[in-house]
């Protein structure tokens, strides 16, 4: 779509709050058209808010085939995330509507959060800081105390499942800690110094830490299940900063509660926000953060910049980061 320079397209953001809760600005998009942003859009408001817009941006608000069919002026859908399963990309393609995503913005942030979870499992910093503040160190008969085994990463084996940009970044950090790196990825990639590529089950058998960085597909859904958890060392940790449905949650809760693995650090769950009865909430040594690995200010600014560049490229007739082949 190349616009007439005298015509300003209508641009609507359906759920902008998580990207920009107030510490960024929307000026890049405001300069490109008649701009409206909504913090959140419930399903019954999608049609009224998107109606008449040529450009619609969404993060987690669903744009299914029925919605796309009912928006005759719609010409472009931008997803404010890397994953784009909230959009029916086939229905958009049938209408000739390009769907774009925002790849690569979160690599440093997600890799950093992976190790934030892992280091908390290794040292329980939050627990020991809290008990110190409560006075336990003041009352200790010794000069120090610890309530959990403390784990050193040097010399341990880090198993990376999925070796894209984030998996590579995690491997680099692991090497800096002195860890040995094994990895599994599909399709296989070229050999790399310092990384041993192995079959998937071997990652679970050999790794002291298994960390997930692969996309959610039908092949990877419930990739971590009772069978693979049974392959892991009882001293091993599982980290997931990728997609929640990669893990069969009841199977993981059972493995943690039975001591079949030592702990888990999760930033994603199968349903978000989760229900209060999620079995992992009561599981032993299971850290859960509310899907924040992506959300540093620096990462969100990169996401915003990519989203603006995507819209600008579309308006110039040269769409980029298109995920549905249009």
Backbone bond lengths (Angstrom), bond angles and torsions (degrees), N, CA, C in turn:
res aa  C-N    CA-C-N  psi(-1)  N-CA   C-N-CA  omega(-1)  CA-C   N-CA-C  phi
1 X - - - 1.466 - - 1.521 109.25 -
2 X 1.299 116.69 117.12 1.460 121.77 171.34 1.519 107.20 -106.73
3 X 1.315 117.56 119.93 1.453 120.12 -173.92 1.514 110.94 -86.70
4 X 1.309 114.13 152.05 1.454 121.08 168.78 1.522 107.45 -66.02
5 X 1.324 118.95 128.86 1.471 120.41 -176.04 1.515 113.21 -59.14
6 X 1.348 118.37 -19.60 1.467 120.33 178.61 1.521 111.61 -89.19
7 X 1.334 117.70 -6.47 1.456 121.99 -178.25 1.518 109.83 -108.10
8 X 1.321 115.74 124.65 1.451 119.98 178.44 1.520 108.91 -101.69
9 X 1.331 117.75 120.23 1.460 119.55 -179.60 1.524 110.96 -68.14
10 X 1.305 115.38 153.02 1.457 119.65 175.02 1.523 108.00 -86.25
11 X 1.341 115.97 125.54 1.461 123.36 -177.84 1.522 107.96 -117.65
12 X 1.347 116.13 126.73 1.462 121.12 -179.46 1.521 109.45 -125.96
13 X 1.329 115.87 127.36 1.467 122.16 170.62 1.520 107.17 -100.61
14 X 1.329 116.45 122.26 1.462 120.59 -174.45 1.523 113.69 -82.76
15 X 1.328 117.25 -31.50 1.477 119.35 -177.09 1.527 109.03 -148.93
16 X 1.325 114.22 81.51 1.455 119.72 -172.77 1.515 116.03 -93.78
17 X 1.335 118.57 -5.01 1.462 119.55 -169.29 1.521 113.12 -66.54
18 X 1.329 118.28 -43.07 1.463 118.16 -176.61 1.522 111.57 -66.67
19 X 1.319 117.71 -34.83 1.459 120.17 174.82 1.525 110.61 -68.88
20 X 1.310 116.58 -45.60 1.467 120.46 -174.64 1.528 110.40 -135.90
21 X 1.347 116.64 85.66 1.464 119.58 176.92 1.514 113.10 -77.69
22 X 1.335 117.21 5.50 1.452 120.78 176.77 1.509 114.75 132.59
23 X 1.342 116.70 -6.45 1.467 118.73 -178.20 1.522 112.81 -98.92
24 X 1.319 118.39 -1.69 1.460 122.86 173.15 1.528 107.55 -117.33
25 X 1.322 117.05 -175.55 1.462 118.48 174.08 1.526 108.98 -137.06
26 X 1.322 114.15 159.69 1.464 122.05 -175.92 1.528 112.28 -99.44
27 X 1.325 117.93 15.46 1.461 119.84 -170.71 1.522 112.53 -60.76
28 X 1.331 117.61 -33.00 1.458 119.64 -179.49 1.511 112.27 -60.21
29 X 1.336 117.44 -38.78 1.457 121.13 177.69 1.524 111.31 -81.40
30 X 1.316 117.20 -33.42 1.463 120.22 -179.43 1.520 111.85 -60.73
31 X 1.324 117.17 -30.93 1.472 119.98 -179.67 1.522 112.66 -75.10
32 X 1.332 117.09 -12.75 1.465 120.35 -172.81 1.520 114.09 -97.91
33 X 1.333 117.36 -9.47 1.462 118.46 -179.12 1.508 111.82 178.90
34 X 1.328 114.61 -171.13 1.467 121.46 174.24 1.519 106.81 -78.98
35 X 1.308 116.50 108.32 1.456 122.13 -163.11 1.520 111.80 -108.17
36 X 1.342 115.30 133.34 1.463 122.44 173.92 1.513 108.44 -134.27
37 X 1.334 116.28 134.48 1.458 119.92 176.81 1.524 108.99 -124.80
38 X 1.317 116.20 136.15 1.456 123.85 174.08 1.521 108.13 -114.43
39 X 1.314 116.75 136.69 1.465 119.36 178.17 1.514 111.04 -61.62
40 X 1.330 116.20 -45.84 1.466 122.37 -179.54 1.515 107.75 -147.81
41 X 1.336 116.41 151.41 1.461 120.33 178.12 1.524 109.13 -133.51
42 X 1.322 118.08 112.00 1.466 119.66 174.62 1.519 110.60 -68.99
43 X 1.330 117.30 159.14 1.478 119.54 -174.60 1.528 114.22 -52.81
44 X 1.329 118.26 -39.23 1.466 119.68 -176.32 1.528 112.80 -72.48
45 X 1.346 117.21 -10.41 1.461 120.45 179.73 1.528 113.00 -101.55
46 X 1.340 117.55 -5.41 1.463 119.76 -176.19 1.529 110.73 -60.67
47 X 1.319 116.61 -49.52 1.456 119.59 -177.33 1.530 112.45 -63.24
48 X 1.326 119.43 -50.76 1.472 117.93 -179.93 1.524 113.33 -59.54
49 X 1.329 116.88 -37.33 1.460 119.36 -176.32 1.528 112.48 -77.72
50 X 1.337 117.25 -35.06 1.462 120.10 -178.10 1.517 112.86 -87.18
51 X 1.312 117.74 -15.06 1.463 121.07 -176.65 1.529 110.93 -59.77
52 X 1.313 116.20 128.60 1.465 121.96 178.94 1.512 114.26 89.13
53 X 1.322 117.74 -7.37 1.465 120.21 179.88 1.523 110.47 -84.86
54 X 1.324 115.60 138.40 1.464 119.99 171.61 1.528 111.00 -84.22
55 X 1.314 117.33 -28.90 1.467 123.02 -175.68 1.520 108.43 -126.07
56 X 1.329 116.21 122.80 1.458 121.49 178.85 1.518 108.43 -123.59
57 X 1.319 115.91 131.05 1.455 122.52 177.77 1.521 109.17 -114.32
58 X 1.316 115.63 135.56 1.459 120.93 -178.79 1.516 109.65 -139.07
59 X 1.316 115.46 150.07 1.464 120.79 170.91 1.514 108.61 -104.57
60 X 1.339 117.46 -67.27 1.461 120.99 -179.58 1.520 113.06 -119.67
61 X 1.328 117.94 -3.82 1.460 120.25 177.08 1.522 109.75 -69.86
62 X 1.318 117.04 129.48 1.468 122.11 -173.51 1.529 110.52 -77.78
63 X 1.333 114.67 131.42 1.463 122.47 170.64 1.522 107.07 -117.85
64 X 1.330 115.57 93.13 1.462 119.85 -176.61 1.523 110.06 -91.48
65 X 1.322 115.39 -177.26 1.464 120.24 -174.91 1.523 111.37 -61.45
66 X 1.335 117.57 -38.59 1.462 120.32 -178.55 1.519 111.17 -65.53
67 X 1.319 117.32 -41.96 1.465 120.73 178.59 1.518 110.44 -65.12
68 X 1.328 116.80 -45.83 1.463 120.50 -178.86 1.529 110.84 -60.94
69 X 1.333 116.14 -41.34 1.469 120.15 -179.83 1.516 111.75 -65.86
70 X 1.323 117.11 -27.58 1.461 120.82 -174.99 1.524 113.13 -90.91
71 X 1.338 117.40 5.45 1.470 121.27 -179.46 1.531 108.75 -116.94
72 X 1.322 117.86 83.02 1.470 120.69 -172.54 1.525 114.34 -64.39
73 X 1.313 118.58 -25.17 1.461 120.55 -177.81 1.535 112.66 -89.61
74 X 1.308 116.60 -6.53 1.461 120.41 -176.31 1.530 110.59 -65.35
75 X 1.337 116.49 130.29 1.460 122.07 -178.96 1.526 113.23 -125.89
76 X 1.339 116.91 -12.52 1.466 119.63 -174.45 1.519 109.00 -158.07
77 X 1.354 115.76 138.21 1.462 121.99 174.19 1.521 108.00 -124.32
78 X 1.319 116.40 123.48 1.452 120.96 176.42 1.519 109.77 -111.89
79 X 1.315 116.56 127.93 1.462 121.34 177.62 1.523 108.46 -96.99
80 X 1.324 115.90 125.36 1.458 121.88 -178.00 1.526 110.18 -86.75
81 X 1.309 115.43 51.97 1.462 122.98 -178.10 1.522 106.94 -168.59
82 X 1.326 115.65 172.35 1.463 119.72 174.90 1.525 110.97 -81.00
83 X 1.342 116.66 -45.46 1.461 120.75 176.88 1.518 110.92 -73.81
84 X 1.325 117.06 143.85 1.459 120.44 -174.13 1.529 112.11 -131.90
85 X 1.336 116.28 24.58 1.460 119.70 -177.84 1.527 112.64 -69.97
86 X 1.343 118.80 -9.29 1.470 120.76 177.70 1.520 112.28 -76.62
87 X 1.322 117.51 -9.24 1.464 122.13 -179.11 1.525 109.35 -113.41
88 X 1.331 116.46 135.98 1.468 120.74 172.60 1.529 107.13 -78.48
89 X 1.349 115.30 91.72 1.466 119.28 -172.43 1.530 111.62 -69.22
90 X 1.339 117.95 -27.19 1.468 119.96 177.90 1.522 110.05 -69.31
91 X 1.342 117.13 -42.66 1.464 119.96 178.42 1.524 110.67 -63.69
92 X 1.325 116.38 -38.26 1.464 119.46 177.09 1.518 110.89 -65.71
93 X 1.319 117.25 -43.44 1.465 120.76 179.53 1.523 111.13 -61.33
94 X 1.334 117.20 -38.90 1.463 120.38 179.70 1.523 111.65 -62.61
95 X 1.329 116.51 -26.82 1.464 121.32 176.08 1.513 112.31 -90.83
96 X 1.329 118.12 -2.25 1.452 121.27 -177.03 1.514 112.85 75.38
97 X 1.329 116.85 24.73 1.466 122.17 -178.03 1.523 108.92 -98.89
98 X 1.319 118.81 115.53 1.461 119.26 176.64 1.528 110.99 -70.26
99 X 1.319 114.80 141.57 1.460 122.33 173.47 1.524 106.80 -115.45
100 X 1.334 116.27 126.14 1.456 119.64 -179.94 1.528 109.56 -117.14
101 X 1.336 115.03 156.44 1.460 120.69 173.33 1.522 109.04 -122.69
102 X 1.333 116.50 -175.35 1.465 121.14 -177.38 1.523 108.83 -125.25
103 X 1.318 117.89 82.03 1.461 120.42 -175.15 1.523 112.50 -79.46
104 X 1.327 115.10 151.97 1.453 121.48 166.45 1.509 116.93 84.75
105 X 1.337 117.39 -11.02 1.464 118.44 -173.11 1.528 112.76 -67.27
106 X 1.341 117.83 -30.05 1.455 120.05 -168.63 1.512 115.92 -101.50
107 X 1.333 118.11 6.47 1.463 119.81 -172.26 1.531 113.21 -55.03
108 X 1.327 120.33 -53.54 1.476 118.15 -178.94 1.525 113.00 -62.72
109 X 1.342 116.83 -39.26 1.455 120.47 -176.85 1.529 111.20 -67.02
110 X 1.328 117.28 -44.31 1.462 120.19 -177.54 1.530 110.61 -69.03
111 X 1.331 116.69 -39.84 1.468 119.24 176.87 1.523 110.28 -61.98
112 X 1.321 117.35 -41.53 1.465 121.43 178.84 1.521 110.86 -63.12
113 X 1.336 117.24 -43.39 1.463 120.28 -178.65 1.525 111.14 -67.37
114 X 1.322 116.42 -33.82 1.464 119.78 175.43 1.523 110.16 -53.87
115 X 1.329 115.74 -45.30 1.465 118.85 -179.32 1.528 112.12 -79.09
116 X 1.324 118.10 -24.47 1.468 119.17 172.69 1.531 109.80 -61.01
117 X 1.320 117.10 -45.19 1.461 120.91 177.46 1.520 111.06 -64.64
118 X 1.332 115.74 -45.38 1.456 119.37 -177.28 1.524 111.29 -64.02
119 X 1.317 117.83 -44.12 1.460 120.39 -178.45 1.525 111.64 -67.31
120 X 1.325 116.65 -32.52 1.469 118.83 175.41 1.534 110.24 -66.28
121 X 1.314 117.27 -38.89 1.466 120.03 175.73 1.531 111.01 -65.08
122 X 1.322 116.22 -33.83 1.468 119.96 -177.69 1.527 112.60 -76.08
123 X 1.330 117.29 -35.74 1.467 120.03 -171.09 1.529 114.60 -122.67
124 X 1.346 117.79 -13.09 1.472 120.79 179.64 1.530 110.38 51.35
125 X 1.315 114.85 48.79 1.458 120.53 -176.68 1.524 111.08 -59.89
126 X 1.341 116.95 -44.60 1.452 119.85 -178.80 1.515 112.43 -59.59
127 X 1.322 116.71 -44.96 1.468 121.20 179.35 1.520 111.27 -62.19
128 X 1.331 116.38 -48.86 1.463 118.60 -176.07 1.528 111.95 -69.04
129 X 1.324 116.83 -33.41 1.467 119.02 175.27 1.525 110.54 -65.96
130 X 1.349 116.54 -41.29 1.466 119.72 -179.80 1.526 111.43 -66.18
131 X 1.334 117.79 -42.92 1.469 119.35 -179.05 1.529 111.29 -69.67
132 X 1.331 117.01 -31.00 1.461 119.33 174.13 1.526 110.50 -63.37
133 X 1.330 115.87 -45.14 1.465 120.16 179.68 1.527 111.45 -63.88
134 X 1.325 116.53 -29.77 1.466 120.99 178.37 1.534 112.37 -75.52
135 X 1.332 117.49 -9.52 1.450 120.20 176.27 1.512 116.18 105.72
136 X 1.324 117.18 3.51 1.460 118.47 -176.54 1.524 113.10 -65.96
137 X 1.310 116.91 -36.12 1.476 118.47 178.79 1.532 109.82 -68.46
138 X 1.324 115.48 -39.12 1.470 118.75 177.92 1.527 111.49 -57.94
139 X 1.325 116.36 -35.54 1.459 121.05 -176.06 1.522 113.18 -95.53
140 X 1.331 117.41 3.15 1.466 120.16 -175.05 1.528 111.05 -70.91
141 X 1.343 117.51 137.74 1.468 119.87 175.18 1.525 112.46 -74.37
142 X 1.344 117.16 -12.29 1.460 122.42 -179.52 1.523 109.92 -117.80
143 X 1.328 115.52 168.85 1.471 118.93 -178.22 1.520 112.27 -75.85
144 X 1.341 117.50 -9.23 1.467 120.74 179.10 1.525 108.69 -153.62
145 X 1.330 115.62 166.19 1.474 120.37 171.38 1.526 107.97 -155.86
146 X 1.306 116.20 157.25 1.462 121.45 170.20 1.515 108.05 -147.74
147 X 1.328 115.24 144.61 1.461 121.24 -173.66 1.520 113.41 -102.27
148 X 1.317 117.29 -8.32 1.458 122.16 -178.83 1.521 108.25 -136.76
149 X 1.319 118.00 156.72 1.470 118.69 171.46 1.525 110.14 -58.43
150 X 1.314 116.59 139.85 1.462 122.27 178.19 1.521 108.12 -102.91
151 X 1.324 116.19 129.33 1.460 121.79 -169.63 1.518 110.58 -111.56
152 X 1.318 116.47 130.33 1.464 122.83 175.96 1.526 109.06 -97.50
153 X 1.325 116.93 133.10 1.461 121.07 -175.71 1.529 112.98 -80.99
154 X 1.319 117.98 -30.00 1.465 120.25 -176.75 1.523 110.18 -56.77
155 X 1.331 115.34 128.63 1.448 121.13 178.80 1.512 114.64 89.15
156 X 1.341 117.93 -12.04 1.462 120.01 177.11 1.527 110.16 -81.54
157 X 1.329 115.57 166.05 1.464 121.77 -178.53 1.515 110.12 -104.33
158 X 1.325 115.35 123.95 1.459 122.93 177.08 1.518 108.23 -98.91
159 X 1.326 116.69 121.95 1.452 122.12 178.71 1.514 111.01 -104.14
160 X 1.327 117.12 114.14 1.459 123.01 -175.23 1.528 108.27 -102.37
161 X 1.326 116.30 119.24 1.464 121.37 178.44 1.524 107.82 -102.98
162 X 1.321 115.57 108.47 1.461 121.34 -172.72 1.508 108.87 99.42
163 X 1.339 117.16 116.73 1.469 119.79 -171.91 1.515 110.79 -123.52
164 X 1.334 114.21 51.53 1.458 119.86 170.46 1.515 109.97 -85.62
165 X 1.332 116.00 -154.07 1.460 119.91 -175.76 1.525 111.86 -60.99
166 X 1.336 117.00 -42.70 1.464 119.08 -178.30 1.519 110.30 -71.72
167 X 1.331 117.32 -43.11 1.460 119.64 177.93 1.518 111.93 -58.28
168 X 1.330 116.92 -40.79 1.471 120.46 177.64 1.528 111.09 -64.79
169 X 1.335 116.50 -42.03 1.467 119.40 179.51 1.522 110.95 -63.17
170 X 1.320 117.16 -40.46 1.465 120.99 177.88 1.524 110.48 -64.49
171 X 1.322 116.78 -40.96 1.466 119.92 178.24 1.523 111.20 -61.89
172 X 1.342 116.92 -40.43 1.473 119.60 178.91 1.525 111.02 -62.02
173 X 1.320 116.72 -42.83 1.467 119.74 178.73 1.529 109.90 -66.32
174 X 1.314 116.42 -40.56 1.465 119.17 177.62 1.512 112.28 -58.87
175 X 1.328 116.78 -41.84 1.465 119.75 177.65 1.525 111.08 -63.12
176 X 1.341 116.29 -36.52 1.464 119.41 178.47 1.529 111.39 -63.74
177 X 1.315 117.36 -29.01 1.466 121.63 175.54 1.528 112.30 -82.31
178 X 1.324 117.52 -1.44 1.454 120.65 -179.54 1.511 114.03 84.77
179 X 1.327 117.23 20.31 1.461 121.06 -179.53 1.523 110.65 -86.13
180 X 1.312 115.61 153.67 1.460 122.89 171.50 1.526 107.83 -88.81
181 X 1.320 117.89 136.37 1.461 121.74 -171.75 1.526 110.34 -110.90
182 X 1.333 115.42 123.85 1.455 121.15 165.91 1.528 106.97 -120.06
183 X 1.324 117.16 154.86 1.459 119.38 -175.17 1.516 109.92 -151.13
184 X 1.315 114.17 156.10 1.463 121.77 171.71 1.515 107.77 -134.94
185 X 1.321 116.72 135.58 1.460 120.43 178.22 1.519 109.57 -148.87
186 X 1.329 115.52 150.82 1.461 123.10 176.22 1.521 108.48 -127.88
187 X 1.362 117.51 129.02 1.464 125.71 -7.22 1.518 111.01 -70.15
188 X 1.336 116.95 164.60 1.474 119.34 -179.44 1.518 111.29 -58.97
189 X 1.332 116.02 148.92 1.460 119.62 178.14 1.526 109.74 -115.38
190 X 1.322 115.05 172.44 1.463 120.65 -176.26 1.523 110.50 -63.78
191 X 1.326 117.61 149.70 1.469 120.21 176.67 1.523 111.15 -56.42
192 X 1.328 115.60 150.15 1.460 121.38 -178.15 1.522 108.89 -139.13
193 X 1.310 116.25 134.51 1.468 120.06 178.64 1.528 109.84 -58.94
194 X 1.314 115.80 133.75 1.454 121.14 176.75 1.507 115.17 84.32
195 X 1.342 117.56 1.49 1.462 121.90 178.98 1.517 108.61 -129.34
196 X 1.329 116.47 128.31 1.464 121.60 175.94 1.526 107.82 -104.42
197 X 1.321 116.98 119.51 1.461 121.20 178.51 1.525 109.43 -89.30
198 X 1.330 115.30 129.01 1.465 120.82 -172.32 1.525 109.14 -135.93
199 X 1.344 118.03 163.24 1.467 120.11 173.11 1.528 111.56 -60.08
200 X 1.326 115.70 155.38 1.463 121.01 -173.35 1.524 112.08 -57.52
201 X 1.317 118.10 -47.67 1.465 119.12 -178.12 1.521 111.89 -62.84
202 X 1.331 116.85 -29.57 1.464 119.48 178.25 1.527 111.46 -67.60
203 X 1.336 117.23 -31.55 1.466 119.03 174.82 1.522 109.62 -58.64
204 X 1.327 116.36 -46.53 1.464 120.21 -177.43 1.537 110.85 -68.93
205 X 1.328 117.43 -34.83 1.467 119.82 179.75 1.526 112.03 -70.05
206 X 1.313 116.84 -40.52 1.466 120.24 -167.08 1.524 114.60 -97.63
207 X 1.318 117.59 -25.62 1.463 119.72 -169.84 1.529 111.63 -78.17
208 X 1.316 114.90 144.22 1.462 121.81 168.62 1.527 110.82 -84.67
209 X 1.325 115.31 -24.56 1.466 122.19 174.93 1.520 107.04 -136.15
210 X 1.337 116.83 123.02 1.465 121.51 173.40 1.525 107.24 -106.10
211 X 1.334 116.83 124.70 1.459 120.97 -179.30 1.523 109.46 -125.12
212 X 1.336 115.93 133.05 1.466 122.13 -171.85 1.521 111.10 -99.61
213 X 1.334 115.78 128.85 1.472 121.38 -179.79 1.528 110.48 -144.11
214 X 1.326 116.15 40.26 1.463 120.55 -177.99 1.528 109.81 -115.04
215 X 1.324 117.50 158.84 1.464 120.10 179.56 1.526 111.05 -73.00
216 X 1.311 115.33 161.40 1.459 121.00 174.08 1.520 109.37 -87.52
217 X 1.322 115.90 117.16 1.458 123.14 174.05 1.520 107.14 -134.43
218 X 1.320 116.50 175.13 1.468 118.20 176.03 1.524 110.65 -62.97
219 X 1.329 117.25 -28.67 1.472 120.33 179.30 1.522 112.03 -74.21
220 X 1.349 117.53 -27.99 1.468 119.76 -176.89 1.526 113.28 -101.72
221 X 1.309 119.05 -8.04 1.463 120.79 177.64 1.533 109.36 -59.69
222 X 1.322 117.28 131.90 1.473 122.98 -176.77 1.522 112.28 56.69
223 X 1.321 116.23 32.23 1.464 121.04 176.14 1.528 110.68 -57.18
224 X 1.313 116.53 -38.79 1.471 121.16 175.02 1.524 107.17 -94.24
225 X 1.323 114.79 105.26 1.462 121.14 -176.28 1.523 108.99 -133.05
226 X 1.305 116.37 -176.59 1.471 120.13 -175.59 1.517 111.72 -57.51
227 X 1.335 117.12 -39.59 1.464 118.95 -178.22 1.517 111.50 -64.44
228 X 1.331 117.25 -45.86 1.468 118.97 -178.36 1.527 111.36 -73.30
229 X 1.303 118.14 -34.57 1.461 119.56 176.11 1.524 111.09 -62.38
230 X 1.333 116.30 -33.10 1.463 119.80 178.38 1.521 112.32 -68.72
231 X 1.347 116.92 -19.32 1.462 120.34 177.66 1.527 111.74 -78.00
232 X 1.327 118.06 -20.72 1.453 121.61 -171.30 1.526 111.82 -76.32
233 X 1.312 115.34 155.55 1.458 121.48 175.03 1.533 109.59 -67.81
234 X 1.317 118.49 146.60 1.469 119.17 177.18 1.522 113.28 -65.86
235 X 1.328 117.33 -14.68 1.466 122.04 177.67 1.525 112.81 -95.91
236 X 1.332 117.56 2.29 1.465 121.21 -171.54 1.525 112.24 -86.13
237 X 1.337 114.92 155.67 1.459 123.43 175.89 1.524 109.31 -112.42
238 X 1.338 115.81 148.97 1.459 123.09 172.19 1.518 108.36 -115.59
239 X 1.348 116.52 132.12 1.464 122.54 176.98 1.530 108.35 -121.80
240 X 1.339 116.15 133.84 1.463 119.68 174.74 1.516 110.12 -133.50
241 X 1.332 116.05 107.88 1.464 122.33 171.74 1.518 110.41 -115.50
242 X 1.325 117.07 21.63 1.458 121.50 -173.57 1.523 111.31 -103.65
243 X 1.318 118.16 -88.22 1.457 123.33 179.70 1.525 108.40 -135.75
244 X 1.322 116.47 135.26 1.456 120.90 -176.08 1.517 114.65 -59.38
245 X 1.342 119.62 -44.27 1.462 119.41 -176.28 1.530 115.00 -69.88
246 X 1.340 118.11 0.51 1.458 118.96 170.64 1.524 111.25 -65.26
247 X 1.325 116.98 -19.15 1.464 122.57 -174.08 1.522 109.82 -114.76
248 X 1.329 116.40 129.23 1.464 121.55 169.58 1.526 106.89 -76.86
249 X 1.315 117.10 104.24 1.462 121.04 -165.14 1.520 113.22 -65.99
250 X 1.319 118.55 -39.96 1.464 119.40 178.67 1.524 110.54 -65.37
251 X 1.328 117.21 -39.07 1.466 120.71 177.83 1.524 110.96 -61.28
252 X 1.345 116.79 -41.56 1.462 119.62 179.14 1.525 110.61 -67.47
253 X 1.329 117.32 -43.56 1.467 120.01 178.33 1.526 110.59 -59.07
254 X 1.321 116.74 -42.44 1.467 120.09 179.48 1.528 110.96 -62.98
255 X 1.341 116.45 -42.17 1.469 120.30 -178.98 1.523 110.66 -65.84
256 X 1.322 117.75 -40.54 1.462 120.59 178.73 1.524 111.16 -66.32
257 X 1.310 116.61 -45.18 1.463 120.15 -177.04 1.521 112.50 -68.05
258 X 1.339 116.07 -27.73 1.459 120.09 178.50 1.522 112.66 -88.74
259 X 1.344 117.35 -2.97 1.456 120.48 -179.22 1.510 113.97 74.09
260 X 1.342 116.57 19.67 1.472 118.76 179.65 1.523 111.38 -73.96
261 X 1.344 117.46 -25.89 1.465 121.33 167.53 1.524 107.44 -132.13
262 X 1.337 116.45 163.99 1.465 119.82 -170.03 1.516 113.47 -84.55
263 X 1.322 117.90 -27.36 1.453 118.40 -177.42 1.512 111.57 178.30
264 X 1.330 115.52 168.33 1.462 121.35 178.70 1.519 108.95 -143.23
265 X 1.331 115.39 146.08 1.453 122.87 174.03 1.515 108.56 -125.87
266 X 1.322 117.27 118.89 1.459 122.30 -172.12 1.517 110.46 -127.10
267 X 1.311 116.77 132.70 1.459 121.34 173.01 1.520 111.30 -108.79
268 X 1.320 117.06 -3.26 1.462 122.02 -176.61 1.526 108.83 -138.59
269 X 1.330 116.06 148.32 1.452 122.24 176.18 1.521 108.84 -130.87
270 X 1.330 116.08 166.04 1.458 120.59 -174.29 1.521 111.84 -64.31
271 X 1.339 117.06 -35.75 1.466 122.13 176.52 1.520 107.33 -122.69
272 X 1.340 115.97 129.82 1.464 120.78 -177.45 1.525 110.32 -133.25
273 X 1.329 119.50 125.68 1.458 126.37 -5.13 1.522 110.63 -63.41
274 X 1.327 117.60 152.16 1.469 120.34 -176.51 1.517 111.81 -80.65
275 X 1.336 114.51 159.82 1.457 119.51 170.16 1.517 110.54 -75.71
276 X 1.304 116.43 157.86 1.465 120.79 -177.26 1.522 112.75 -69.60
277 X 1.323 117.33 -14.77 1.464 120.28 -178.00 1.522 112.88 -95.89
278 X 1.318 118.16 9.62 1.465 119.71 178.46 1.530 109.38 -53.91
279 X 1.329 117.79 127.17 1.471 120.10 -174.07 1.522 113.78 -64.36
280 X 1.318 117.53 -20.14 1.466 119.35 -177.91 1.530 112.15 -74.78
281 X 1.337 118.38 -19.42 1.455 119.91 179.28 1.523 111.90 -63.52
282 X 1.331 116.82 -29.44 1.460 120.76 -178.91 1.524 112.44 -103.68
283 X 1.321 117.43 5.06 1.462 120.35 -176.83 1.520 110.76 -76.07
284 X 1.318 115.76 148.86 1.457 121.44 -179.57 1.528 111.06 -68.96
285 X 1.324 115.64 138.20 1.468 123.48 173.26 1.524 112.17 48.69
286 X 1.330 114.51 49.10 1.467 120.53 179.28 1.522 108.35 -120.74
287 X 1.327 116.27 112.79 1.460 122.41 176.52 1.519 109.21 -91.79
288 X 1.323 116.97 131.77 1.459 121.26 178.81 1.525 108.40 -131.36
289 X 1.326 116.31 123.06 1.456 121.68 173.30 1.528 108.81 -111.08
290 X 1.343 118.59 153.36 1.465 122.17 -168.96 1.530 114.42 -85.07
291 X 1.333 116.20 61.38 1.471 122.82 174.93 1.526 110.88 53.85
292 X 1.332 115.49 55.58 1.467 120.68 -176.19 1.523 113.52 -114.50
293 X 1.339 117.82 2.31 1.469 118.66 -176.83 1.518 111.69 -58.25
294 X 1.309 118.27 -32.67 1.463 123.66 -175.60 1.522 113.23 -82.26
295 X 1.357 118.44 -10.61 1.450 121.26 -155.32 1.519 116.00 -99.87
296 X 1.334 119.81 18.67 1.464 117.87 171.89 1.523 109.30 -60.84
297 X 1.322 115.97 154.64 1.459 118.50 179.57 1.525 111.04 -60.69
298 X 1.339 116.26 -39.63 1.466 119.35 -179.42 1.524 110.69 -62.06
299 X 1.336 116.81 -41.80 1.460 120.06 -179.63 1.527 110.88 -67.33
300 X 1.328 116.45 -41.91 1.469 118.66 179.53 1.525 111.74 -65.92
301 X 1.335 117.00 -33.57 1.461 118.88 175.82 1.528 110.48 -65.79
302 X 1.332 116.67 -40.80 1.469 118.67 176.10 1.527 110.84 -62.12
303 X 1.330 116.55 -40.71 1.463 120.09 178.06 1.528 110.22 -60.75
304 X 1.322 116.22 -46.67 1.461 120.12 178.74 1.528 110.76 -58.85
305 X 1.311 117.18 -44.62 1.470 120.68 -178.64 1.519 111.12 -62.67
306 X 1.344 117.34 -40.59 1.467 120.58 179.00 1.522 110.33 -66.84
307 X 1.345 116.62 -42.52 1.462 120.18 -179.91 1.524 110.96 -60.98
308 X 1.324 117.28 -42.42 1.468 120.97 178.40 1.528 110.17 -64.88
309 X 1.324 116.86 -44.70 1.468 120.45 179.15 1.519 111.06 -62.05
310 X 1.334 117.34 -36.90 1.466 120.70 177.81 1.528 111.26 -62.47
311 X 1.327 116.47 -45.74 1.472 119.60 179.92 1.520 110.21 -65.88
312 X 1.318 116.42 -42.75 1.470 119.80 179.96 1.533 110.68 -61.24
313 X 1.339 117.01 -42.21 1.465 120.44 179.23 1.521 110.85 -64.81
314 X 1.329 117.34 -39.58 1.467 120.69 177.04 1.525 111.47 -61.88
315 X 1.315 115.69 -45.66 1.463 119.29 -179.29 1.525 111.78 -64.41
316 X 1.334 117.19 -26.46 1.463 121.50 177.48 1.523 112.53 -84.65
317 X 1.344 116.65 0.82 1.456 120.31 179.45 1.506 114.83 81.86
318 X 1.328 117.06 15.47 1.462 121.47 -179.89 1.535 109.65 -132.90
319 X 1.327 117.21 66.44 1.469 119.62 -175.38 1.521 112.06 -59.81
320 X 1.337 115.31 144.38 1.455 121.95 -179.66 1.524 109.52 -126.80
321 X 1.326 115.64 161.83 1.477 121.92 -178.61 1.530 112.20 56.65
322 X 1.311 115.76 36.38 1.467 121.23 -179.95 1.534 109.10 -79.97
323 X 1.324 116.53 131.90 1.472 120.71 -175.91 1.517 113.24 -107.72
324 X 1.335 117.71 -4.05 1.474 118.62 -177.70 1.514 113.12 -121.47
325 X 1.336 117.32 17.41 1.450 121.40 170.29 1.511 115.61 75.81
326 X 1.312 119.40 10.32 1.482 121.07 -177.53 1.526 109.70 -91.91
